[in-house]
Amino acid sequence: MDCRQTREFLSALVDNEMIDSQIKQKVEEHINRCATCKNEFELEKKTKQTIQAKVKILPVPNELINSVLNQVKTLQNGHPAYLNTAQNLKPMSKPWLEIAFPLGVVLTTLLLAILLVSVYEKKVNQKELIAKEVSGLINHFDSISQGLSKPEILSNDPTHVRNEILSRASFTPIFLDIPEFEIVGASIKDPHLHSGNAKCVNLIYRKGEKLIFIHQAPMSYASMHDDVKKRILKGEWIYDAIKDESFAIWGTSDLICCAISNLSKEELEKILKQSK
């Protein structure tokens, strides 16, 4: 079973829906060996848990329910004949007011609830989009940190790394001065592609066992969703974490940057704010 087929059953697996036992076994086996699908599965599970925890049904008072039901019953049964006389025209409006007010309260509450859920779902969807887009970078970071993949440029001389990147890249990247971290490697390959692409620059910073991998690309080339780009262009820094790796996304009007690290989200945010 490939990634596309597995994604079709992720929601059903999260919701504990009935799935053919053989298909379920194949899906679980694929998730266990595919880091990308496993990240998507964990994210979808976390999203469902978050929605269940945050979105609650607003209780409606019994008095309001009884009042609405009584007024509806009155309308269904028809008005008494005496309400049609001129003398009683004024009292005739009272039932309508009694119905209109509670119905208005109910409708307003429902609209507010729908609005809040819509805003929350938009944030959750954006978070899911971001997680999917950085999953490839996280996998690449894991390969480097585990020694399974080597950068094109490896050197203990930061000046040499900078000069090599500047001579190969098609744009001028941002070289952050991260406290206590030094540049030890770099590449111009796009982790999403099998071939090299000079439109991307990847810098590797190290401090002992701690690593920070910074991926940079022109804003026009970056594959990030338009909503995410808009947030970045407004100057927003997006911080989050997937399992043991944290990440940050920020940029300028020309570049988009994504840092992946084995630091905690709080540590990464703190150290990036101290960087120049």
N, C-alpha and C positions, 0 to 999 in steps of 0.2 A: 504494500500500500504506500502510495507516494504522498507528498505534502498536500496536494490539492484535494485528494480523496479524504485525507485525515481531517482537514478543516471542515468538511461537510458534516462531520459527526462530533465536533468539539462541543457545540452547544448542547446537543443531546446527552453527551457524556457528563457535562457539568450539571445538567438538570436531572440526572439519574433517570432518563427516559428509557423505555424498553428498546434495546438494540439486540440484533442477532448476536449470539454469544461468540461466534467465530469472527464476525466483523469487529465486535468490541475488543476481542483479544488482539486482532491485527492493529487496531487503532492504538491501543495501549502500548503495544510493542514498538510501534513507530514513534510515539511520543517519548518513550524511554531512550531511544537512540538518536532522536533529532532534537537538537537544542532549540532551534527556531520554533518548531511546533510545540515543544514543551513550554517555552516562554509564553506562547499565545494561549495555551491551555491554562497555565497558572494565572495569566492576566485576566482571562475570561472568568475564571473561578473567583478571583479576587474582586472583579467588577460586580459580579452577582452578589457576593457577600456584602459589598459596600452599599449597593442599592437596597438590599434587604435591611441593612442597619440604619440607613439614612432616611429612606422614604417610608413614611408611616401613614396609615389611614387615619384621617381626622375623625374623631368621634362626633356623632350628631346627637344632641340632647333628645331624650325620649319625648319631652314635651313638644318639641318642634315637629317630630315625626307624627305624633298623635294629632297635632293641630292641622298639619297638611292633609293627613288622611281623612280627618273629619270634614274639612272643607271640600275635598274632592268628592267625598260621599254625598255631601249636601248638593253639590252641583249635579251629580249623577241622578239624584232623586228628584231634582227640580225644585224651584222656589215655591213656597206656600202662596196661595192666591192673594192673601192680603198684602203681600209685598208689591203687587201691581197697582195698588191704589195710589192716588196722587199724594195722599197724606203720608204715606210711608216710603216715598221715593228717596228721601235722605238716608234713612237707615239701610236702604237697599245697597248702598255702596260699602257698607262695613264688611260684609263677607269677602268682597274683592280685595279690600285693603288687608284683611287678615291673611288672605292667601298670598297676595303679592309680596308682602314683607318677608315671611319665612322662605318663600320660593327665591326671592332676591338674595337672601342670606346664603341659602344653599348653593345657588348658581355662582355667587361671588366666591364662596369658599372653594367650589370645584374649579373655577377658572384660575384662582391663585395656586391651587395644588397642581393643576396642569402646567402652569407657567413655571413653577419651581422645579417640577420634575423635568420639564423640557430643558431648562437651563442646566440642571444637574447632569442630564443625559448628554448634553452637548459637551460638557467638560469631561465626562467619562469617555465619550467617543474620541475626543481629541487626545486624551491620555493613551487610549488604545492605539490610535494611529501613530503617535510618537513612539510607543513601545515597539510596534512592528517595524518602524523605519530604522530604529537604532539597533534592532536585534542582530542585523548583519555585522554591524560594527562591534557589538559585544562578542559575537562569535570569533571575529578576527582578533580582538583583544585577548580572548581566552587562548587562542592558538599561540599568540606571541608570549603570553605570560607562562604558558606550559612548555615553551620551547619547541612547539610543533611547527611554527612558522618563523622565518627570520626576515627582518626588514632589509631593504636594499642597501641601506647605509648603516653601518655600525661603527661607532668610534667613541673613545673617551674624551675626544677633543670637540667641545661644542662648536667652536669656530669652524672646524672642518665640516661638521654636519650642516651648519647654516650655509656655508659656501656651496656645498654640493646641491642642496635644495634650491638655492637661488639660481644656480646655473642650469637646473633641469626643469623647474616648474614654469608654467605658463602665466603665473600671476605671483605677486609678492605676498607670501603668507604672513600671519602674525606670529612672532616669536615671543611667547610669554616668558617673563622672568619670574619663575615660580620659586618662592623661598625654600631653600634646602634641597630643591630638586635640580637635576642637571639633564640636559638633552643627551641621550646616549644612542639614539637611532632615528631613522626617518625613512620614508618611502614616498613615491608619487603614484602608487597604485591605488585604484579604487577597490576597496574590499568587496564591493558588490559585483565587480567584474573579474573575469579570469585574466584579462589582458591589462597591461599598464595603461594609465591615462594621466597625462600631465596636468589635467584639470583638477586633480586632487592632491593634497599634501597631508601626510600623516607624520606627526612628531611624537616621539616616545621620551617621556621624562621618567627618571628613576631616583628613588631615595631608598636604598636598602632593598627590601622586598616590596616596597610600595611603588606602583606604576601609575602613570597618567598618560593615556593615549589620546592625542588631540587630532581629530580629523577636520580638515578645512576644504571648502570648495566655493567657487563663485556662486552667489545667490541665484543667478540665472540657470546654473547647471544643477544645483542641489535638488534632490528628489523629495524634499519635505513638502507636506501638504500646505496649500495656500494659507489656510487659517493659522498654521504654525508660523509660517513666514511673516504674516502680518503682526503676530505677537512679538516676533524677534525685531522687526523693523521699528516697532514702538519702543524698543530698548529693554524688553523683558528678558530675563534669564530664567530658563526652565530647568528645574532640578527634580530628579526622581531616581528611583533605584529598581533594578530587577534582580531579585535574589541577592547574590553576593557582590554584584557590581552596581556602582552608582554612575549616573551620567548627568551632564549639564549641556544645555543647548543655548547658544547666544549668537550674536553676530553684529555686523555693521551693514551699511547700505549696499556693500559690495560682496561681503563674504558671510558664509554661515559656518559656525564652528560647533563641534560636538566633542566633548571630553568624556572618556570612559575611564573608570578607575576602580581599583580594589580598595580604595578608601571608602568610608561610610559617606552617605549623602551629606551629612552635616560637616564632615571633615573636608570633603571636596568643595562645598560651597564656601567654607571659611578660607581655604587656601587660595581659591580662585579670586576671591575678593581682595586678597592681599597681593595678588600678582599684578604686574604692569604690562 
